[in-house]
Amino acid sequence: MLQSPQSFRLSNGLLVIVEPMLDVQSAAVTLLVPAGGVRDADGRCGTAAILTEMFTRGAGGLSARELSAAMDNLGLQRSIHVGNAHVTFSAATTADRIIDALPFIGRMVTEPHLADEEFEPARDLVEQSLMSLEDEPRQRLGKVLRQYSYAAPWGNSSEGELTDLPAITNEDVRRHYQQFIRPDEAILGIAGNVNFDQIRETTETAFGGWESAPVSDLAGGTMPLSPCHIEHDSAQTHIGLGWNTVPYRDARYFEAWASVSLLSGGMSSRLFTEVRERRGLCYAISASLSTLRDEGRVFAYAGTSTERAQETLDVTVAEILRLHEGITEDELQRCKARAKSSLIMQQESTTSRASSLARDMYHLGRVVSLDEINSRINALSTTQVRDFTIEYAPKAMVLVTIGPHALNSACVTSLS
């Protein structure tokens, strides 16, 4: 059973949102710190990624092994992830151990050692991760598609750039930490079978000493012009498309969600049915929503043979442009059914709920209940979705391809 979330703010600015879930036996935390890849200095893309690798390498007087053993003893499942906007700390354990676990998370955030001897191993791991992308064309395509869809620094790679890594030093990492790992705009979401008063007391102890400091606003830059082709000797061609839509905070976001779900919401969706099943043009095709705080994009992907790449591109774009045609009640009901299944799973997952609490506060400044999401999805009509797909039909598209040769981009460039 979910209870209404409660929130409080520490004197240093850290915002904490707690949602008790009395029917579960676990508890989870998600901490968003606005120190992601968008904060990397020019020519130092990958600094935040290296810092993320170093948080677990000793903190608060504990060596890396001691810190890991202490958290393992609590059964704490944890991860630290660098994204474009945030460095995200996530953790989950049984509800009776979350109070003991929070101080260790606090140590990692507020007292990391960032020792010189740990820098090279951390940078090597980031380098290996980036090199693995070179062997994964689909992942590489997604990275480049984002760069061509969002202006810098929001289009920058949060994972880093191989060409920048050699120039990054541990001093750069420490500077990034000092400037941006601050509580002022950080958000901590906690969900599970927890007591609010206990959580408040423990959080104040674990994070109360985290020093605040103002963080400068980001200046917008430019983005390269599409189309982009990356030559790759292969029998396959990977196609990426991007176009504008509304962000999560927009009142019409759920109409955007429904339109993308119609395109790519399962084996009965438009793209899967027309491009893959009926015509047999590709082995993989999908579309998804991407949202920043104030901007949104739809990203589509198709993987196909080189011989069928051009037809795959042309048919995919045509299918996207005709999305408004013939939207049926059955199609929309299938989208709603998939959403409700996801909501039910969220109700049972403290990890998902903690993440949603923090995300909602970042994007909306308030928490959206699962009941509200369910009501908004139920209220969607075919007329609403059709009107949205007409109003927000792509006026321009970004095209990125990876394969042996470039494709004719007329179906995309003709939109502009």
C-alpha positions as CSV (number, residue, x, y, z in Angstrom):
1,M,0.0,0.0,0.0
2,L,1.4,3.4,-1.1
3,Q,1.1,6.4,1.2
4,S,1.3,10.0,0.2
5,P,5.0,11.1,-0.1
6,Q,6.4,13.5,2.4
7,S,9.4,15.8,1.8
8,F,11.8,18.0,3.6
9,R,14.9,20.0,2.7
10,L,18.2,20.0,4.6
11,S,19.8,23.3,5.5
12,N,22.4,22.8,2.8
13,G,19.7,22.5,0.1
14,L,19.3,18.8,-0.3
15,L,15.7,17.9,-1.1
16,V,14.5,14.6,0.3
17,I,11.2,12.9,-0.8
18,V,10.0,9.8,1.1
19,E,7.1,7.5,0.0
20,P,6.2,4.7,2.5
21,M,5.2,1.4,0.9
22,L,3.9,-0.7,3.8
23,D,3.2,-3.8,1.8
24,V,6.8,-4.5,0.8
25,Q,9.8,-5.7,2.7
26,S,12.5,-3.6,0.9
27,A,13.6,0.0,0.6
28,A,15.4,1.9,-2.1
29,V,17.1,5.2,-2.6
30,T,17.9,7.3,-5.7
31,L,20.1,10.4,-5.4
32,L,20.3,12.8,-8.3
33,V,23.3,15.2,-8.2
34,P,23.4,17.7,-11.1
35,A,27.0,16.9,-12.0
36,G,26.7,14.8,-15.2
37,G,28.4,14.9,-18.5
38,V,27.0,18.4,-19.4
39,R,29.3,19.8,-16.8
40,D,32.5,18.4,-18.4
41,A,34.9,21.1,-19.5
42,D,35.7,21.6,-23.2
43,G,38.3,19.1,-24.2
44,R,37.7,17.1,-21.0
45,C,34.6,15.0,-22.0
46,G,34.7,12.0,-19.7
47,T,35.6,13.8,-16.4
48,A,32.2,13.0,-14.8
49,A,32.5,9.4,-16.0
50,I,35.9,8.9,-14.4
51,L,34.6,10.6,-11.2
52,T,31.7,8.1,-11.1
53,E,34.2,5.2,-11.2
54,M,36.1,6.7,-8.3
55,F,33.3,7.1,-5.7
56,T,33.5,3.5,-4.6
57,R,37.3,3.5,-4.4
58,G,37.5,4.5,-0.8
59,A,35.5,7.1,1.2
60,G,35.2,8.4,4.7
61,G,38.3,6.8,6.0
62,L,37.4,3.4,4.5
63,S,39.4,1.7,1.8
64,A,37.7,0.5,-1.3
65,R,37.6,-3.0,0.1
66,E,36.4,-2.0,3.5
67,L,33.6,0.2,2.0
68,S,32.5,-2.6,-0.4
69,A,32.5,-5.1,2.5
70,A,30.5,-2.9,4.7
71,M,27.8,-2.4,2.1
72,D,27.8,-6.1,1.1
73,N,27.2,-7.0,4.7
74,L,24.0,-5.0,4.5
75,G,23.0,-6.8,1.4
76,L,23.0,-3.4,-0.4
77,Q,22.6,-3.6,-4.1
78,R,24.0,-0.4,-5.5
79,S,25.1,1.4,-8.6
80,I,26.5,4.8,-9.6
81,H,25.7,6.0,-13.1
82,V,26.7,9.1,-15.0
83,G,24.1,10.7,-17.3
84,N,23.9,13.9,-19.2
85,A,22.3,16.0,-16.4
86,H,23.1,14.0,-13.3
87,V,25.4,11.6,-11.5
88,T,22.9,9.1,-10.0
89,F,23.5,7.0,-6.9
90,S,21.0,4.1,-6.6
91,A,20.8,1.5,-3.8
92,A,18.3,-1.0,-2.4
93,T,18.2,-3.5,0.4
94,T,15.7,-4.9,3.0
95,A,13.7,-2.3,4.7
96,D,15.2,-3.0,8.1
97,R,18.7,-2.2,6.8
98,I,18.2,1.0,4.9
99,I,18.8,3.1,8.0
100,D,22.2,1.5,8.4
101,A,23.0,1.8,4.6
102,L,22.3,5.5,4.2
103,P,25.5,6.6,6.1
104,F,27.7,4.6,3.7
105,I,26.0,6.3,0.7
106,G,26.6,9.6,2.4
107,R,30.3,8.8,2.9
108,M,30.7,8.1,-0.8
109,V,29.0,11.3,-1.8
110,T,30.5,13.7,0.7
111,E,33.9,12.1,1.5
112,P,35.3,10.2,-1.5
113,H,39.1,9.8,-1.3
114,L,39.7,10.5,-5.0
115,A,43.2,9.1,-4.5
116,D,45.9,9.6,-7.2
117,E,46.6,5.9,-7.3
118,E,43.0,5.1,-8.1
119,F,42.8,7.6,-11.0
120,E,44.5,5.5,-13.8
121,P,42.4,2.4,-13.1
122,A,39.2,4.5,-13.2
123,R,40.2,6.2,-16.4
124,D,41.2,2.8,-17.9
125,L,37.7,1.5,-17.2
126,V,36.1,4.5,-18.9
127,E,38.4,4.0,-21.9
128,Q,37.5,0.3,-22.1
129,S,33.8,1.1,-22.0
130,L,34.2,3.7,-24.8
131,M,36.2,1.3,-26.9
132,S,33.5,-1.3,-26.5
133,L,31.1,1.1,-28.2
134,E,33.2,1.0,-31.3
135,D,32.3,-2.7,-31.6
136,E,28.6,-2.0,-31.0
137,P,27.3,0.0,-33.9
138,R,23.8,0.4,-32.4
139,Q,25.2,1.9,-29.2
140,R,27.5,4.1,-31.2
141,L,24.6,5.3,-33.4
142,G,22.6,6.3,-30.3
143,K,25.5,8.4,-29.0
144,V,25.9,10.2,-32.3
145,L,22.2,10.6,-32.8
146,R,22.0,12.4,-29.5
147,Q,24.8,14.7,-30.5
148,Y,23.0,15.7,-33.7
149,S,19.7,16.1,-31.9
150,Y,20.5,18.3,-28.9
151,A,22.7,21.4,-28.8
152,A,25.9,21.1,-26.8
153,P,26.4,20.5,-23.9
154,W,23.2,18.5,-23.8
155,G,24.1,16.5,-26.8
156,N,27.6,15.7,-25.4
157,S,28.4,12.1,-24.6
158,S,28.1,11.5,-20.8
159,E,30.3,8.4,-21.3
160,G,33.1,10.6,-22.5
161,E,35.2,10.8,-25.7
162,L,38.2,8.7,-26.4
163,T,40.1,11.7,-27.9
164,D,39.6,13.7,-24.6
165,L,40.6,11.0,-22.1
166,P,44.4,11.4,-22.3
167,A,44.1,15.1,-21.4
168,I,42.0,14.5,-18.2
169,T,43.9,14.5,-14.9
170,N,42.9,13.7,-11.4
171,E,43.0,17.4,-10.7
172,D,40.3,17.8,-13.3
173,V,38.3,15.1,-11.5
174,R,38.7,16.7,-8.1
175,R,37.8,20.1,-9.6
176,H,34.6,18.6,-11.1
177,Y,33.8,17.1,-7.7
178,Q,34.4,20.4,-5.8
179,Q,32.4,22.5,-8.3
180,F,29.4,20.2,-9.0
181,I,28.9,17.5,-6.4
182,R,26.9,19.9,-4.3
183,P,23.6,19.4,-2.4
184,D,22.0,22.7,-3.5
185,E,20.0,21.2,-6.4
186,A,20.4,17.5,-5.5
187,I,17.3,15.3,-5.0
188,L,17.1,12.2,-2.8
189,G,14.1,9.9,-3.4
190,I,13.4,7.1,-0.9
191,A,10.7,4.5,-1.2
192,G,9.8,1.4,0.8
193,N,8.6,0.1,4.1
194,V,10.3,2.9,6.0
195,N,9.5,5.3,8.9
196,F,9.6,8.9,7.9
197,D,10.9,10.3,11.1
198,Q,13.8,7.7,11.2
199,I,14.6,8.5,7.6
200,R,14.7,12.2,8.3
201,E,17.0,11.8,11.3
202,T,19.4,9.5,9.5
203,T,19.5,11.6,6.4
204,E,20.3,14.7,8.4
205,T,23.2,12.9,10.0
206,A,24.5,11.3,6.8
207,F,24.2,14.3,4.5
208,G,23.9,17.3,6.8
209,G,27.7,18.0,6.6
210,W,27.6,18.1,2.8
211,E,28.7,21.7,2.0
212,S,26.6,23.8,-0.3
213,A,27.9,26.1,-3.1
214,P,26.2,27.8,-6.0
215,V,26.4,26.0,-9.3
216,S,26.6,28.1,-12.4
217,D,24.0,28.0,-15.2
218,L,24.8,26.1,-18.4
219,A,25.4,28.1,-21.6
220,G,23.8,26.6,-24.7
221,G,26.0,25.8,-27.6
222,T,25.4,24.5,-31.1
223,M,24.9,21.1,-32.7
224,P,26.2,19.6,-36.0
225,L,24.0,19.5,-39.1
226,S,22.3,16.3,-40.2
227,P,22.5,14.0,-42.1
228,C,25.5,12.2,-40.8
229,H,27.1,9.0,-42.1
230,I,29.8,7.0,-40.4
231,E,31.5,4.5,-42.7
232,H,31.7,1.0,-41.3
233,D,32.7,-2.1,-43.2
234,S,29.8,-4.4,-42.6
235,A,27.0,-6.3,-44.2
236,Q,24.6,-4.3,-42.0
237,T,23.4,-0.7,-42.0
238,H,22.2,1.0,-38.8
239,I,19.7,3.9,-39.2
240,G,18.9,6.5,-36.6
241,L,16.2,9.2,-36.8
242,G,15.3,11.9,-34.4
243,W,12.6,14.6,-34.3
244,N,11.1,17.1,-31.9
245,T,8.4,16.3,-29.4
246,V,7.2,17.7,-26.0
247,P,9.2,17.1,-22.8
248,Y,8.0,15.2,-19.7
249,R,6.9,18.4,-18.0
250,D,4.5,19.3,-20.9
251,A,0.8,19.0,-20.3
252,R,0.6,16.9,-23.5
253,Y,3.3,14.5,-22.6
254,F,1.0,11.5,-22.3
255,E,-0.3,12.1,-25.8
256,A,3.3,12.1,-27.0
257,W,3.8,8.8,-25.1
258,A,0.8,7.3,-26.7
259,S,1.9,8.3,-30.2
260,V,5.3,6.7,-29.7
261,S,3.7,3.6,-28.2
262,L,1.5,3.3,-31.4
263,L,4.7,3.4,-33.4
264,S,6.8,1.1,-31.3
265,G,4.9,-0.4,-28.4
266,G,5.3,-4.1,-29.0
267,M,4.8,-6.6,-31.8
268,S,1.5,-5.1,-32.9
269,S,2.9,-1.6,-33.3
270,R,3.0,0.3,-36.6
271,L,6.8,0.1,-37.3
272,F,7.2,-3.6,-36.2
273,T,4.1,-4.6,-38.3
274,E,4.8,-2.7,-41.4
275,V,8.6,-2.5,-41.7
276,R,9.6,-5.8,-40.1
277,E,6.8,-8.2,-40.4
278,R,4.9,-7.3,-43.5
279,R,7.8,-6.2,-45.7
280,G,10.7,-8.1,-44.0
281,L,13.0,-5.1,-44.4
282,C,14.9,-5.2,-41.1
283,Y,15.8,-7.4,-38.1
284,A,15.2,-4.7,-35.5
285,I,13.2,-1.5,-35.4
286,S,12.1,0.7,-32.5
287,A,11.2,4.2,-31.3
288,S,11.4,5.8,-27.9
289,L,10.9,9.1,-26.1
290,S,13.9,11.1,-24.8
291,T,13.3,14.1,-22.6
292,L,15.4,16.8,-21.1
293,R,13.9,19.3,-18.7
294,D,12.7,21.7,-21.4
295,E,13.1,19.7,-24.6
296,G,11.9,16.4,-25.9
297,R,12.9,14.1,-28.9
298,V,11.7,10.9,-30.4
299,F,14.5,8.6,-31.4
300,A,13.9,5.8,-33.9
301,Y,16.3,3.0,-34.8
302,A,16.4,0.3,-37.6
303,G,19.0,-2.4,-38.2
304,T,19.0,-3.9,-41.6
305,S,21.0,-5.5,-44.4
306,T,22.9,-3.1,-46.6
307,E,20.9,-4.2,-49.6
308,R,17.6,-3.2,-47.9
309,A,18.8,-0.1,-46.1
310,Q,17.5,2.5,-48.5
311,E,14.0,0.9,-48.6
312,T,14.0,0.5,-44.9
313,L,14.7,4.2,-44.4
314,D,12.1,5.3,-46.9
315,V,9.4,3.1,-45.6
316,T,10.2,3.9,-41.9
317,V,9.9,7.7,-42.6
318,A,6.7,7.2,-44.5
319,E,5.2,5.2,-41.7
320,I,6.2,7.9,-39.2
321,L,4.6,10.6,-41.3
322,R,1.3,8.7,-41.7
323,L,0.9,7.8,-38.0
324,H,-2.2,10.0,-37.7
325,E,-4.0,7.9,-40.2
326,G,-6.5,5.4,-39.0
327,I,-5.8,5.3,-35.3
328,T,-8.2,2.8,-33.8
329,E,-9.6,2.3,-30.4
330,D,-8.1,-1.2,-30.3
331,E,-4.6,0.2,-31.0
332,L,-5.0,2.7,-28.2
333,Q,-6.3,0.1,-25.8
334,R,-3.3,-2.1,-26.4
335,C,-1.1,0.9,-25.5
336,K,-3.0,1.5,-22.3
337,A,-2.8,-2.2,-21.3
338,R,1.0,-2.1,-21.7
339,A,1.2,1.0,-19.6
340,K,-1.0,-0.5,-16.8
341,S,1.2,-3.5,-16.7
342,S,4.2,-1.2,-16.2
343,L,2.4,0.7,-13.4
344,I,1.5,-2.5,-11.5
345,M,5.2,-3.5,-11.6
346,Q,6.2,0.0,-10.4
347,Q,3.8,-0.5,-7.4
348,E,5.8,-3.6,-6.4
349,S,9.3,-2.1,-7.1
350,T,10.8,0.2,-4.5
351,T,13.7,0.9,-6.9
352,S,11.4,2.1,-9.6
353,R,9.4,4.2,-7.2
354,A,12.5,5.9,-5.6
355,S,13.7,6.7,-9.1
356,S,10.3,8.1,-10.1
357,L,10.2,10.3,-7.0
358,A,13.5,11.9,-7.8
359,R,12.8,12.2,-11.5
360,D,9.4,13.8,-11.0
361,M,10.8,16.4,-8.6
362,Y,13.6,17.3,-11.1
363,H,11.3,17.6,-14.1
364,L,8.0,18.8,-12.5
365,G,8.8,20.1,-9.0
366,R,6.2,17.7,-7.7
367,V,5.5,13.9,-7.3
368,V,3.1,12.3,-9.8
369,S,1.2,9.5,-8.1
370,L,0.6,6.2,-9.9
371,D,-3.1,6.9,-9.6
372,E,-2.7,10.2,-11.5
373,I,-0.7,8.5,-14.2
374,N,-3.3,5.8,-14.5
375,S,-6.1,8.4,-14.7
376,R,-4.3,10.4,-17.4
377,I,-3.7,7.3,-19.5
378,N,-7.3,6.1,-19.1
379,A,-8.5,9.6,-20.3
380,L,-6.6,9.4,-23.6
381,S,-8.8,9.2,-26.6
382,T,-8.1,8.4,-30.3
383,T,-9.1,12.0,-31.2
384,Q,-6.5,13.4,-28.7
385,V,-3.7,11.2,-30.0
386,R,-4.6,11.8,-33.6
387,D,-4.6,15.6,-33.1
388,F,-1.3,15.4,-31.3
389,T,0.3,13.4,-34.1
390,I,-0.9,15.9,-36.7
391,E,0.3,18.9,-34.7
392,Y,3.6,17.4,-33.8
393,A,4.3,15.6,-37.0
394,P,8.0,15.9,-37.8
395,K,8.8,19.2,-39.5
396,A,12.4,18.1,-39.7
397,M,14.4,15.0,-39.0
398,V,17.9,14.2,-37.9
399,L,19.4,11.2,-39.8
400,V,22.4,9.3,-38.7
401,T,23.6,6.1,-40.4
402,I,26.4,3.6,-39.9
403,G,27.3,1.2,-42.6
404,P,29.4,0.7,-45.8
405,H,27.9,3.7,-47.7
406,A,25.6,6.7,-47.2
407,L,21.9,6.5,-48.0
408,N,19.8,8.9,-50.1
409,S,18.4,11.2,-47.5
410,A,15.7,12.9,-49.7
411,C,12.8,11.5,-47.6
412,V,14.2,13.3,-44.6
413,T,15.7,16.5,-46.1
414,S,12.5,17.2,-48.0
415,L,10.7,17.8,-44.7
416,S,12.7,21.0,-43.9
